[in-house]
């Protein structure tokens, strides 16, 4: 797992280095160059294809944390920010990387990744929003393309091959992956630092304004920097990778606070009723919480109206409606913060390299430190218990939490999952049915409910699962988890052809392009297909074949300055 983590972090680092190679000294803050020819380097469609290809490759190596609740949460948080930006029609994809390194990065086509390790050390939703706002600003300010305009001779396919070497070496015991990392970084790192400081300052400035417009606390950018600085101090020499070339110093924190002041937010929101768990030893980023792990902004909902201002422009541009600007100096309130804390603990458990380790971490701290005993840590413990085949104990842990907060979808779903796994099928089905009725179309509920039905392994329950999955799949055909569940449901229901098609689609969506095409070709050879089934399969083969061939070509090294040399990312620093 250590080499796998190194490969993941190195991929982001090398791609970030590509964006910064070869430029001269920047100005302190670089404004967007409206007349720049950077946009001519690649079309928006090409950028989306590059980004989608990167995401597929990461999924192929199980680098992406594809949990429905977490994916929907990070996506909704990101799009809240995008909707408040000047380019609200920009297409973005937000996802979580299964890595404990503290990092985030933006890739071509609006693909924004946040490492699980970074979420684990954030103290509030506003701070996490600050990281996303920073990365969104990198994309919308065209930093990736502007970097390539300055240096067009960087061969990205060669760099991607280097990343491929590191990924391939993740399961080996020799030094192949570290050697590839050193070889790439030693050539580019200093020029990257020189170039990106201006872009980082601009991303900070634009991101802080974006936070305020989206209704988040603009002071949270400085708060995120302070949390990261705290991690650096606690760990001593074990400094997070992304801090090595762009340290979060007091100057950057002061500048972030000053920008927030310019928006009319002179002081950060005070934290009241904070409860801090005592330190149990050196901070272990793979499982341990930050000192603010149990902090809840109880006073956030009581912020005065003076903390929020709304302004409407006198007139719009052209035929557009006048622009509405909202500046909010307070956090979004206790409900949003509570949901964030639940999602953070879910992220901590699901991304842990060894689930039993994080289970023992919760059990030990709940026993030793009364201040650690919160709803969020109890939820994390119960989730870890369920994943380590101790579902009955998890259900016992969750019942009082649900009784205290019966409106929590997250807690109710966790209880239903624990009951289902512990053998209390009728009780779990009652909860699933109620949740599905109250939240129709919710992806996490539908998948959990369908999995419970498929666990009965009979034709009747399989058909019920198909009824649940079909409407959701019609709207989310690019969801690999839905395709896998649909495939299993069809298999149990006796429709082998539909099952094979869905399994192939899931393989395609998770980066196994050759495997997907092979499955479809094998299906096409069957002599029992109906006319419509054969037409459907052959049409999909015709669709995927050129894409697989193009992928093969992209994976091969190309000459410098070719159109394939336009992939990079801007890492969170």
VOLODO-210656 format. One line per field, with one value per residue (C-alpha): x, y, z; residue number from 1; chain. Coordinates in nm, 4 decimals. Layout:
east	[X,...]
north	[Y,...]
up	[Z,...]
k	[NUM,...]
c	[A,...]
// end
This chain:
east	[0.0000,0.2892,0.4160,0.0603,0.0212,0.3532,0.2394,-0.0838,0.0816,0.3589,0.1094,-0.0455,0.2956,0.4415,0.1381,0.1527,0.5193,0.4303,0.2038,0.4826,0.7874,0.9871,0.8413,1.0138,0.9575,0.5908,0.4328,0.2928,-0.0621,-0.1311,-0.4665,-0.6381,-0.4995,-0.8162,-0.6184,-0.4056,-0.3754,-0.3631,-0.7166,-0.6016,-0.3731,-0.6665,-1.0399,-1.2775,-1.3728,-1.0071,-0.9583,-1.2616,-1.1307,-0.7889,-0.9429,-1.1892,-0.9058,-0.7070,-1.0060,-1.0619,-0.6970,-0.7150,-1.0276,-0.8514,-0.5962,-0.8591,-0.7334,-1.0792,-1.3057,-1.6380,-1.8770,-2.2249,-2.2663,-1.9161,-1.9230,-2.2562,-2.1333,-1.8081,-1.9923,-2.2668,-2.0105,-1.8065,-2.1029,-2.2288,-1.9019,-1.9117,-2.2678,-2.1489,-1.8567,-1.8466,-1.8462,-2.1352,-2.1815,-1.8366,-1.8391,-1.6696,-1.6233,-1.5278,-1.3939,-1.1987,-0.8629,-0.8027,-0.4768,-0.3693,-0.1335,-0.2588,-0.3204,-0.5750,-0.5322,-0.7127,-0.6790,-0.7854,-1.1539,-1.2561,-1.1671,-1.0954,-0.9593,-0.9305,-0.7236,-0.8933,-0.6043,-0.6801,-1.0479,-0.9403,-0.7521,-1.0094,-1.1897,-1.5025,-1.6993,-1.5946,-1.2273,-1.2884,-1.4819,-1.1754,-0.9612,-1.2181,-1.2511,-0.8739,-0.8752,-1.1817,-0.9985,-0.7003,-0.9323,-1.1358,-0.8263,-0.6787,-0.3552,-0.3067,-0.3260,-0.1305,0.1512,0.1694,0.1677,0.4912,0.6488,0.5215,0.8115,0.7210,0.6369,0.3335,0.3075,0.6615,0.5651,0.2528,0.4691,0.6832,0.3698,0.2702,0.6048,0.5388,0.1880,0.3075,0.5802,0.3313,0.3173,0.6929,0.9464,1.2307,1.2900,1.1411,0.8658,1.0849,1.3471,1.0898,0.9671,1.3157,1.3998,1.0949,1.1024,1.4726,1.4341,1.1343,1.0711,1.2564,1.1123,0.7696,0.8106,0.9208,0.6251,0.3399,0.3768,0.1937,-0.0796,-0.1158,-0.1585,-0.4208,-0.6030,-0.6056,-0.7457,-1.0137,-1.0983,-1.1581,-1.3958,-1.5703,-1.6167,-1.7936,-2.0171,-2.1203,-2.2214,-1.9177,-1.6882,-1.4086,-1.1855,-1.1943,-0.9110,-0.6794,-0.8346,-0.7429,-0.3857,-0.3676,-0.4953,-0.2255,0.0387,-0.0794,-0.0360,0.3146,0.4078,0.2654,0.4404,0.7805,0.9922,0.7061,0.5848,0.2955,0.4227,0.2529,0.4046,0.7619,0.7743,0.5087,0.5191,0.2115,0.3856,0.2533,0.2727,0.0291,-0.2085,-0.1910,-0.2618,-0.5641,-0.6996,-0.6410,-0.8350,-1.1230,-1.1173,-1.1498,-1.4769,-1.6100,-1.5294,-1.2857,-1.2782,-1.3173,-1.6328,-1.5673,-1.5946,-1.8103,-1.8676,-1.5608,-1.4675,-1.1214,-1.0055,-0.6731,-0.3766,-0.3057,0.0421,0.2037,-0.0484,-0.1127,-0.2715,-0.4075,-0.6536,-0.6146,-0.8381,-0.7211,-0.7470,-1.0669,-1.2232,-1.5257,-1.5656,-1.9150,-1.9854,-2.2825,-2.3070,-2.2986,-2.6765,-2.6980,-2.4902,-2.6474,-2.7851,-2.4926,-2.2704,-2.4415,-2.4946,-2.6734,-2.6134,-2.7786,-2.6137,-2.7967,-2.8196,-2.7049,-2.4637,-2.6453,-2.9692,-2.8530,-3.0205,-2.8414,-2.5797,-2.6640,-2.3702,-2.3961,-2.1232,-2.1521,-1.9020,-2.0496,-2.0359,-2.3387,-2.4734,-2.4681,-2.6678,-2.4128,-2.1256,-2.2803,-2.3200,-1.9598,-1.8333,-2.0289,-1.8872,-1.5365,-1.5538,-1.7042,-1.4148,-1.1667,-1.3067,-1.3566,-1.0136,-0.8197,-0.5579,-0.6558,-1.0129,-0.9384,-0.6795,-0.9251,-1.1840,-0.9380,-0.8519,-1.2164,-1.2621,-0.9478,-1.0231,-1.3913,-1.2834,-0.9983,-1.1220,-1.4751,-1.4394,-1.3941,-1.7417,-1.9379,-2.2033,-1.9475,-1.6887,-1.9602,-2.0774,-1.7222,-1.6789,-2.0071,-1.9162,-1.5786,-1.7492,-1.9872,-1.6986,-1.5087,-1.7986,-1.9175,-2.2521,-2.4555,-2.2306,-2.2512,-2.6328,-2.6182,-2.3920,-2.6197,-2.9625,-2.9242,-2.7742,-3.0764,-3.3146,-3.1510,-3.1554,-3.4306,-3.4144,-3.0528,-3.0429,-2.6780,-2.7374,-3.0532,-2.8796,-2.5861,-2.8283,-3.0113,-2.6812,-2.5695,-2.9029,-2.8997,-2.5491,-2.6255,-2.9156,-3.2039,-3.3362,-3.6956,-3.5902,-3.3407,-3.5957,-3.8412,-3.5816,-3.4762,-3.8367,-3.9074,-3.5912,-3.6657,-4.0150,-3.8893,-3.5909,-3.6899,-3.4047,-3.1319,-2.8359,-2.6914,-3.0281,-3.1187,-2.7868,-2.7997,-3.1619,-3.0885,-2.7839,-2.9973,-3.2567,-2.9913,-2.8491,-3.1652,-3.0411,-3.3790,-3.5722,-3.8456,-3.6120,-3.3912,-3.6863,-3.7682,-3.4084,-3.4399,-3.7471,-3.5414,-3.2354,-3.3848,-3.5045,-3.1789,-2.9652,-3.1540,-3.0294,-2.6852,-2.5614,-2.2002,-2.2173,-2.0120,-2.1703,-2.5181,-2.4083,-2.2635,-2.5797,-2.7930,-2.5774,-2.6178,-2.9922,-3.0319,-2.8161,-3.0371,-3.3512,-3.2365,-3.1485,-2.7921,-2.7486,-2.8428,-2.6225,-2.3227,-2.3808,-2.3941,-2.0814,-1.8986,-2.0205,-1.8953,-1.5559,-1.5402,-1.6307,-1.3664,-1.0836,-1.0707,-1.1350,-0.9796,-1.1675,-1.4988,-1.4499,-1.3473,-1.6603,-1.8850,-1.7122,-1.7526,-2.1202,-2.1652,-2.0434,-2.3354,-2.5873,-2.8871,-2.9084,-3.2263,-3.2139,-3.2504,-2.9938,-2.7358,-2.7975,-2.7528,-2.4285,-2.2774,-2.3637,-2.1822,-1.8797,-1.8731,-1.8833,-1.6066,-1.3634,-1.2356,-1.2125,-1.0057,-0.7806,-0.7400,-0.6521,-0.3873,-0.2415,-0.2466,-0.0657,0.2216,0.4963,0.4595,0.6829,0.7176,0.4882,0.2197,-0.1403,-0.1067,0.1282,-0.1421,-0.2205,-0.1301,-0.2761,-0.2377,-0.1968,-0.3346,-0.0476]
north	[0.0000,0.2362,0.2071,0.2379,0.5625,0.6838,0.6154,0.8059,1.1071,1.1023,1.1028,1.4244,1.5753,1.4920,1.6202,1.9394,1.9728,1.9482,2.2481,2.4603,2.3547,2.6098,2.9448,3.2529,3.4577,3.5545,3.8664,3.8586,3.8119,3.7182,3.8303,3.6273,3.6998,3.7436,3.7666,3.4619,3.1901,2.9277,2.8100,2.7176,2.4469,2.2112,2.2174,2.1799,1.8366,1.7298,1.8493,1.6530,1.3420,1.3759,1.4259,1.1390,0.9136,1.0006,0.9216,0.5882,0.4932,0.5841,0.3723,0.0824,0.0845,0.1328,0.4831,0.6440,0.6235,0.5628,0.5689,0.7050,0.9198,1.0670,1.1150,1.2969,1.5102,1.6232,1.6816,1.8943,2.0957,2.1571,2.2548,2.4960,2.6819,2.6481,2.7851,3.0999,3.1582,3.3802,3.0635,2.8755,2.6736,2.5139,2.1356,1.9829,1.6372,1.6101,1.2894,1.1559,0.9825,0.6820,0.8162,0.9396,1.2042,1.5574,1.6815,1.7967,1.8703,1.9849,1.8059,1.8993,1.9316,2.0367,1.7146,1.8077,1.5485,1.5671,1.3114,1.1308,1.2353,1.6023,1.5594,1.3846,1.6920,1.9560,2.1053,2.2352,2.2196,2.5761,2.4770,2.1883,2.4290,2.6556,2.3775,2.3102,2.6821,2.7003,2.4116,2.5402,2.8720,2.6913,2.5471,2.8594,3.0833,2.8455,2.7911,2.4510,2.5793,2.8955,2.6806,2.4920,2.8128,2.9042,2.5629,2.3493,2.1067,1.9089,1.5572,1.4584,1.1044,1.0392,1.1728,0.9579,0.6589,0.7460,0.7568,0.4223,0.2775,0.3950,0.2490,-0.0807,-0.0953,-0.0381,-0.4079,-0.4665,-0.4563,-0.2844,0.0888,0.1250,0.3668,0.5991,0.6001,0.7075,0.9787,1.1183,1.1077,1.3148,1.5606,1.6377,1.7778,1.9996,2.0844,2.4159,2.5599,2.4460,2.6394,2.9554,2.9469,2.8388,3.0945,3.3546,3.1092,2.9945,3.3540,3.4110,3.0872,3.1936,3.5366,3.4139,3.1203,3.3424,3.5624,3.2492,3.1223,3.4432,3.4446,3.0834,3.1575,3.0098,3.1804,3.3462,3.3272,2.9485,2.9610,3.0933,2.8398,2.5560,2.6857,2.6968,2.3387,2.2239,2.4218,2.2512,1.9091,2.0076,2.1103,1.7957,1.5667,1.7290,1.6175,1.4131,1.7072,1.6454,1.6030,1.9050,2.1400,2.0611,2.2896,2.5457,2.5840,2.7256,3.0075,3.2916,3.5308,3.3256,3.2919,3.6683,3.7419,3.5107,3.6867,4.0276,3.9280,3.8106,4.1465,4.3246,4.1365,4.2858,3.9943,4.1410,3.8510,3.4745,3.3258,3.2374,2.8733,2.8180,2.5011,2.3420,2.0024,1.8754,1.5175,1.4845,1.3721,1.0016,1.0208,1.1283,1.2144,0.9283,1.0801,0.7449,0.7262,1.0023,1.3092,1.6638,1.8332,1.9944,1.6604,1.7127,2.0872,2.2081,2.5702,2.6000,2.9755,2.9730,2.9767,3.2810,3.5068,3.8467,3.9737,4.2135,3.9141,3.8558,4.1048,4.0739,4.3160,4.3309,4.4966,4.7916,4.6117,4.2923,4.2524,4.2271,4.0379,3.8684,3.9254,4.1525,3.9672,3.8912,3.8778,3.7241,3.7787,3.5629,3.5900,3.3123,2.9376,2.7686,2.6557,2.3591,2.1259,2.1581,2.1194,1.8065,1.6482,1.7354,1.5708,1.2533,1.2481,1.3094,1.0066,0.7987,0.9074,0.8178,0.4637,0.3844,0.5165,0.3468,0.1013,-0.1494,-0.1236,-0.3132,-0.0491,0.2376,0.0284,-0.0187,0.3523,0.4478,0.1831,0.2875,0.6583,0.6127,0.4112,0.6374,0.9906,1.1055,1.4115,1.1810,1.0370,1.2226,1.1216,1.1455,0.9209,0.6749,0.6642,0.6030,0.3236,0.1593,0.1819,0.0194,-0.2547,-0.3291,-0.3534,-0.5928,-0.8406,-0.7146,-0.5880,-0.6818,-0.4684,-0.1895,-0.1983,-0.1708,0.1329,0.2976,0.2515,0.5303,0.7626,0.7128,0.7547,1.0895,1.2064,1.0165,1.2530,1.1661,0.9760,0.8843,0.7273,0.5439,0.4015,0.2849,0.1128,-0.0582,-0.1840,-0.3155,-0.4889,-0.6442,-0.7808,-0.9067,-1.1199,-0.8948,-0.8833,-0.7833,-0.4881,-0.3664,-0.3966,-0.1834,0.0933,0.0638,0.0832,0.3902,0.5669,0.4871,0.6288,0.9451,0.9987,0.8532,0.8456,0.8815,0.6885,0.5689,0.4452,0.2774,0.0933,-0.0205,-0.1324,-0.3155,-0.4882,-0.6062,-0.7458,-0.9164,-1.0708,-1.2821,-1.4420,-1.5309,-1.4326,-1.2374,-1.0114,-0.9652,-0.8312,-0.5918,-0.4716,-0.4187,-0.2012,0.0110,0.0364,0.1010,0.4620,0.5569,0.3933,0.5827,0.9078,0.7849,0.5480,0.6418,0.5061,0.1851,0.0792,0.1048,-0.0948,-0.3702,-0.3893,-0.3936,-0.6751,-0.8871,-0.8245,-0.9334,-1.2387,-1.3523,-1.2671,-1.4877,-1.2219,-1.3313,-1.1002,-0.7827,-0.8959,-0.9417,-0.6008,-0.4308,-0.6116,-0.4937,-0.1380,-0.1463,-0.2685,0.0189,0.2790,0.1517,0.1827,-0.1753,-0.0790,-0.3856,-0.6148,-0.4404,-0.4742,-0.8379,-0.9179,-0.7603,-0.9446,-1.2732,-1.1931,-1.1169,-1.4677,-1.6310,-1.7862,-1.7423,-1.3612,-1.2079,-0.9589,-0.6652,-0.7985,-0.8554,-0.5099,-0.3506,-0.5382,-0.4749,-0.1057,-0.0801,-0.2641,-0.0155,0.2673,0.1383,0.0110,0.3533,0.4704,0.1667,0.2187,0.5871,0.4897,0.2499,0.5305,0.7733,0.5211,0.5046,0.7738,1.0459,1.3177,1.6430,1.9278,1.6863,1.7465,1.4738,1.6959,1.8881,1.7211,1.8615,1.9568,2.2179,2.0684,2.2241,2.4022]
up	[0.0000,0.0670,-0.2906,-0.4197,-0.2221,-0.3566,-0.7114,-0.6601,-0.5014,-0.7596,-1.0472,-0.9197,-0.8491,-1.1912,-1.3756,-1.1704,-1.2580,-1.6251,-1.5939,-1.4525,-1.6497,-1.8351,-1.7395,-1.6141,-1.3016,-1.2663,-1.1356,-0.7841,-0.9112,-1.2732,-1.4145,-1.6850,-2.0311,-2.2368,-2.5586,-2.4856,-2.7461,-2.4722,-2.5484,-2.9018,-2.7636,-2.7065,-2.7614,-2.4655,-2.5994,-2.6092,-2.2532,-2.1337,-2.3107,-2.1472,-1.8041,-1.8495,-1.9630,-1.6519,-1.4295,-1.6044,-1.5545,-1.1870,-1.1471,-1.3163,-1.0348,-0.7608,-0.6859,-0.6731,-0.3680,-0.5450,-0.2505,-0.3414,-0.0292,-0.0455,-0.4224,-0.4086,-0.1185,-0.2802,-0.6086,-0.4545,-0.2586,-0.5730,-0.7871,-0.5245,-0.5823,-0.9616,-0.9709,-0.7922,-1.0298,-1.3375,-1.5498,-1.3965,-1.7155,-1.6818,-1.6768,-1.3713,-1.2240,-0.8559,-0.7042,-0.4061,-0.4442,-0.2223,-0.0803,0.2642,0.1249,0.1892,-0.1622,-0.4180,-0.7868,-1.0986,-1.4307,-1.7850,-1.8606,-1.5102,-1.3277,-0.9648,-0.7216,-0.3440,-0.1586,0.1279,0.3529,0.2979,0.3888,0.7093,0.8343,0.7440,1.0450,0.8711,0.5491,0.4721,0.4836,0.2431,0.0205,0.0297,-0.1178,-0.3908,-0.4666,-0.5121,-0.7607,-0.9451,-0.9862,-1.1412,-1.4046,-1.4743,-1.4916,-1.7529,-1.5600,-1.7188,-2.0751,-1.9979,-1.8613,-2.1897,-2.3865,-2.2102,-2.2628,-2.5491,-2.5596,-2.2487,-2.3664,-2.1634,-2.3050,-2.1808,-1.8388,-1.8349,-1.9216,-1.6184,-1.4039,-1.5540,-1.4450,-1.0888,-1.0888,-1.2330,-0.9674,-0.6850,-0.6030,-0.6227,-0.3441,-0.5309,-0.5786,-0.9281,-0.8261,-0.6125,-0.8889,-1.1484,-0.9153,-0.8535,-1.2234,-1.3127,-1.0273,-1.0415,-1.3943,-1.3326,-0.9711,-0.9392,-1.2602,-1.1418,-0.8164,-0.9976,-1.2320,-1.0102,-0.7307,-0.9372,-1.0330,-0.6742,-0.5559,-0.8225,-0.7342,-0.3685,-0.4520,-0.6933,-0.4667,-0.1628,-0.3606,-0.4886,-0.1326,-0.0328,-0.3398,-0.2769,0.0816,0.2549,0.5037,0.2976,0.6052,0.5602,0.3045,0.5753,0.8142,0.5792,0.5595,0.9383,0.9689,0.7287,0.9149,1.2345,1.0732,0.9673,1.3229,1.4842,1.2381,1.2705,0.9774,0.8306,0.6240,0.3834,0.0287,-0.1222,0.1389,0.0348,-0.2691,-0.1680,0.2113,0.3824,0.5619,0.7750,0.4795,0.2742,0.5692,0.6316,0.2649,0.2714,0.5808,0.4226,0.1098,0.3278,0.5063,0.1722,0.1227,0.4449,0.6735,0.9255,1.1724,1.1390,1.2889,1.6538,1.7492,2.0563,2.2503,2.0966,2.2323,2.1553,2.1920,2.3742,2.1710,2.1977,2.0522,1.7219,1.4532,1.2135,0.9040,0.7901,1.0780,1.3337,1.3550,1.3772,1.7163,1.5901,1.4979,1.7191,1.6826,1.5906,1.5094,1.7379,1.6957,1.3177,1.2808,1.5084,1.2859,1.2423,0.9164,0.9018,0.8314,0.4975,0.2159,-0.1171,-0.4032,-0.7454,-1.0434,-1.2015,-1.5346,-1.6961,-1.9853,-2.3181,-2.2681,-1.9482,-1.6138,-1.3637,-1.1616,-0.7985,-0.5575,-0.2113,0.0449,0.3571,0.6397,0.8512,0.8159,0.6596,0.9944,1.2288,1.0012,0.7193,0.9638,1.1174,0.7753,0.6891,1.0083,0.9310,0.5788,0.7087,0.9372,0.6567,0.4372,0.7126,0.7439,0.3747,0.2740,0.5562,0.4195,0.6923,0.8223,1.1448,1.2332,1.2095,1.3988,1.6852,1.6734,1.7359,2.0068,2.1922,2.1916,2.2771,2.5780,2.6942,2.6228,2.7122,2.4862,2.1877,2.2382,1.9690,1.7176,1.4371,1.5998,1.7068,1.3447,1.2213,1.4737,1.3727,1.0045,1.0725,1.2746,0.9863,0.7413,0.9701,1.0024,1.3413,1.2157,1.5242,1.7440,1.4849,1.4988,1.8785,1.8396,1.5841,1.7429,2.0044,1.7414,1.5136,1.8083,1.8915,1.5274,1.3412,1.0421,0.9572,0.6281,0.6872,1.0286,0.9198,0.6126,0.8263,1.0659,0.7791,0.6355,0.9763,1.0372,0.6914,0.7386,1.0900,0.9669,1.0751,0.7196,0.7906,1.0071,0.7491,0.4664,0.6621,0.6897,0.3231,0.2066,0.4197,0.3049,-0.0584,-0.0165,0.1540,-0.0810,-0.4207,-0.6678,-0.4043,-0.5423,-0.2099,-0.0836,-0.4135,-0.4354,-0.0728,-0.1063,-0.4333,-0.2810,0.0110,-0.2296,-0.4414,-0.1278,-0.1128,-0.4388,-0.5883,-0.8998,-0.7204,-0.5219,-0.8298,-1.0281,-0.7450,-0.7596,-1.1358,-1.0793,-0.8405,-1.0635,-1.4095,-1.3521,-1.1812,-1.4491,-1.7198,-1.5616,-1.4504,-1.7178,-1.6443,-1.2889,-1.2655,-0.9344,-1.0843,-1.3889,-1.1685,-0.9563,-1.2738,-1.4130,-1.0997,-1.0926,-1.4557,-1.3933,-1.1038,-1.3016,-1.5908,-1.8516,-1.9271,-2.2256,-2.0400,-1.7531,-1.9847,-2.1434,-1.8039,-1.6800,-1.9941,-1.9381,-1.5776,-1.7011,-1.9490,-1.6873,-1.4461,-1.6972,-1.8290,-2.1899,-2.3549,-2.1160,-2.1920,-2.5655,-2.5271,-2.3255,-2.5880,-2.8732,-2.6886,-2.6362,-3.0058,-3.0925,-2.9144,-3.1520,-2.9219,-2.9449,-3.0780,-3.3644,-3.1269,-2.8794,-3.1527,-3.3001,-2.9591,-2.8844,-3.2269,-3.2063,-2.8734,-3.0160,-3.3043,-3.0516,-2.8274,-3.0935,-3.2114,-2.8502,-2.7524,-3.0560,-2.9679,-2.6115,-2.7375,-2.9464,-2.6533,-2.4357,-2.6848,-2.6599,-2.9232,-3.0596,-2.8623,-2.9613,-3.0758,-2.9758,-2.7149,-2.5138,-2.3341,-2.0054,-1.6691,-1.3391,-1.0757,-0.7317,-0.4135,-0.2391]
k	[1,2,3,4,5,6,7,8,9,10,11,12,13,14,15,16,17,18,19,20,21,22,23,24,25,26,27,28,29,30,31,32,33,34,35,36,37,38,39,40,41,42,43,44,45,46,47,48,49,50,51,52,53,54,55,56,57,58,59,60,61,62,63,64,65,66,67,68,69,70,71,72,73,74,75,76,77,78,79,80,81,82,83,84,85,86,87,88,89,90,91,92,93,94,95,96,97,98,99,100,101,102,103,104,105,106,107,108,109,110,111,112,113,114,115,116,117,118,119,120,121,122,123,124,125,126,127,128,129,130,131,132,133,134,135,136,137,138,139,140,141,142,143,144,145,146,147,148,149,150,151,152,153,154,155,156,157,158,159,160,161,162,163,164,165,166,167,168,169,170,171,172,173,174,175,176,177,178,179,180,181,182,183,184,185,186,187,188,189,190,191,192,193,194,195,196,197,198,199,200,201,202,203,204,205,206,207,208,209,210,211,212,213,214,215,216,217,218,219,220,221,222,223,224,225,226,227,228,229,230,231,232,233,234,235,236,237,238,239,240,241,242,243,244,245,246,247,248,249,250,251,252,253,254,255,256,257,258,259,260,261,262,263,264,265,266,267,268,269,270,271,272,273,274,275,276,277,278,279,280,281,282,283,284,285,286,287,288,289,290,291,292,293,294,295,296,297,298,299,300,301,302,303,304,305,306,307,308,309,310,311,312,313,314,315,316,317,318,319,320,321,322,323,324,325,326,327,328,329,330,331,332,333,334,335,336,337,338,339,340,341,342,343,344,345,346,347,348,349,350,351,352,353,354,355,356,357,358,359,360,361,362,363,364,365,366,367,368,369,370,371,372,373,374,375,376,377,378,379,380,381,382,383,384,385,386,387,388,389,390,391,392,393,394,395,396,397,398,399,400,401,402,403,404,405,406,407,408,409,410,411,412,413,414,415,416,417,418,419,420,421,422,423,424,425,426,427,428,429,430,431,432,433,434,435,436,437,438,439,440,441,442,443,444,445,446,447,448,449,450,451,452,453,454,455,456,457,458,459,460,461,462,463,464,465,466,467,468,469,470,471,472,473,474,475,476,477,478,479,480,481,482,483,484,485,486,487,488,489,490,491,492,493,494,495,496,497,498,499,500,501,502,503,504,505,506,507,508,509,510,511,512,513,514,515,516,517,518,519,520,521,522,523,524,525,526,527,528,529,530,531,532,533,534,535,536,537,538,539,540,541,542,543,544,545,546,547,548,549,550,551,552,553,554,555,556,557,558,559,560,561,562,563,564,565,566,567,568,569,570,571,572,573]
c	[A,A,A,A,A,A,A,A,A,A,A,A,A,A,A,A,A,A,A,A,A,A,A,A,A,A,A,A,A,A,A,A,A,A,A,A,A,A,A,A,A,A,A,A,A,A,A,A,A,A,A,A,A,A,A,A,A,A,A,A,A,A,A,A,A,A,A,A,A,A,A,A,A,A,A,A,A,A,A,A,A,A,A,A,A,A,A,A,A,A,A,A,A,A,A,A,A,A,A,A,A,A,A,A,A,A,A,A,A,A,A,A,A,A,A,A,A,A,A,A,A,A,A,A,A,A,A,A,A,A,A,A,A,A,A,A,A,A,A,A,A,A,A,A,A,A,A,A,A,A,A,A,A,A,A,A,A,A,A,A,A,A,A,A,A,A,A,A,A,A,A,A,A,A,A,A,A,A,A,A,A,A,A,A,A,A,A,A,A,A,A,A,A,A,A,A,A,A,A,A,A,A,A,A,A,A,A,A,A,A,A,A,A,A,A,A,A,A,A,A,A,A,A,A,A,A,A,A,A,A,A,A,A,A,A,A,A,A,A,A,A,A,A,A,A,A,A,A,A,A,A,A,A,A,A,A,A,A,A,A,A,A,A,A,A,A,A,A,A,A,A,A,A,A,A,A,A,A,A,A,A,A,A,A,A,A,A,A,A,A,A,A,A,A,A,A,A,A,A,A,A,A,A,A,A,A,A,A,A,A,A,A,A,A,A,A,A,A,A,A,A,A,A,A,A,A,A,A,A,A,A,A,A,A,A,A,A,A,A,A,A,A,A,A,A,A,A,A,A,A,A,A,A,A,A,A,A,A,A,A,A,A,A,A,A,A,A,A,A,A,A,A,A,A,A,A,A,A,A,A,A,A,A,A,A,A,A,A,A,A,A,A,A,A,A,A,A,A,A,A,A,A,A,A,A,A,A,A,A,A,A,A,A,A,A,A,A,A,A,A,A,A,A,A,A,A,A,A,A,A,A,A,A,A,A,A,A,A,A,A,A,A,A,A,A,A,A,A,A,A,A,A,A,A,A,A,A,A,A,A,A,A,A,A,A,A,A,A,A,A,A,A,A,A,A,A,A,A,A,A,A,A,A,A,A,A,A,A,A,A,A,A,A,A,A,A,A,A,A,A,A,A,A,A,A,A,A,A,A,A,A,A,A,A,A,A,A,A,A,A,A,A,A,A,A,A,A,A,A,A,A,A,A,A,A,A,A,A,A,A,A,A,A,A,A,A,A,A,A,A,A,A,A,A,A,A,A,A,A,A,A,A,A,A,A,A,A,A,A,A,A,A,A]
// end
